[in-house]
């Protein structure tokens, strides 16, 4: 009898984060970026990440790590606490 093959990685369509907070965080980032009249590419460059990754964060497809949240906040010239507070407000507005 053969052992079943173990596939590495997550199953297709699986996520390791909750979608609602990811969407709220992405919207908070987009709103802060738009208030500053920044292009997505400019924000990504200042945060030292790929522009495509920034797009996925803004669309709520990726949830960034704490280190990346801190870099995004610094690039937006705001505190990470204020960025998280804006995220929390968006989450409360949905309920």
N, C-alpha and C positions, 0 to 999 in steps of 0.2 A: 504494500500500500504506500502510495506517495504522500509526502507531506504537502499540505496546501501551500501555494506560494504566498508569501507575505509581501504586499505591495507597500512601498514607502510613500509617505505623504498622506495628506487628507483625502477623503473621498471627494469625488467631483461634486461641487456645489456646497461643500461644507465650509463653514466659517469658524473662526476662533474668537469672534467678537459678536456683540449684540448689534444689530443693525440700527436701531433707533439712536443710540448714543453716537454711533459713527456718522449717521446722517446729520444729527444736530451739530456735531463738532465741525463737519465739513461746511455746513451752512454758516457757522460762526466764523470760520476762517475766511470763507468767501466774502461775507459781509464786511469783515475788518479790512480785507484786501481792497474791496471796492470803495470803502470810505476813504482809503488812502490813494485812490486812483492808480493802483499798481496792477501791472499785467501779471498774469499767473506765472509766466516765464521769469519775470523779475523776482517775484517772491520765491520761487523755487531756487533760483540762482543764489539769492541772499541766504536762504536756509540750507544751501548746499545739498539739494536733492534733485532728482530728475523731474523735469516738468510733467512728464506723464504720471509720475507717482503723486505729484501735487494734485493733478486732476482727479486721480482716484480718491485721494483724501477728501477733496472738496465734494465729490459725488457720493461720499459715504461708502465707497467700495473697500477702502483700507482704513484701519484704525492705527494711527501712528504710535510708536513707543513714547515713553516719557521723554527720552532724550530728543526725539524729533519734535515733540510738542514744544519743548523749550526752545529749540532752534527756530521753529515757525514763529513763536511768540516774539523772539528777539528780532527776527526779520521784519515783523510787523510793528516793531518798536512799542510793544506792550508787554505786560507781565503775563506769564502763563496762567496765573490766578484769574486775571480778567478774561482771558480766552476761555477758560473752563467755566467761569461764571456766565458768560454769554451762551455757552453750550447748555448749561443747566436751565437758563431762562427759556431756551428753545424747547427743551424737553418738557418743562412745565406747561408751556403754551400748548403742547399737543395733547395734554391730558385734561 
